[in-house]
Amino acid sequence: MNKKFSDEYIAETIELASADEFVNSLPNGMEEISLERGNSFSAGEKQLLAFARIFAHNPSIFILDEATANIDTKTEELIQKSVDKISKEKTSIFIAHRLSTIVNVDKIIVLNQGEILEEGSHQELVSKPDGYYSKLYNAYYSGLVEET
């Protein structure tokens, strides 16, 4: 599909994706020319641009695999805002190890070595003290508290 988007529409999608600060900091803004495969951008910047593309094309379903992998905390927060915005009215599937990516989704399916161990909302799963997800969540966040 080859769509032609106006500059205004592109600017809107960049803002929706929380990528406007990054794009506006580029020497040529939206007109910046990237190296092949986006190699002039960091992993987080590429992911923000990918979200802008999702907003621009407005698919009814999308799959994100490790949307917050290999990025800094500030960019993760921006991406999380994008994920929250984009998944409100869409069918979206997130494959994630960082639990912060999936806390606000409707349904979490916990897999381990290809087997479904649990499923439910974040609140339902953390309320099971002996559950696999609850143990992961508590270990993850207690590790974060210890680091600060």
Order of alpha helices (4+ residues) and beta strands (2+ residues): alpha-alpha-alpha-beta-alpha-beta-beta-beta-alpha-alpha
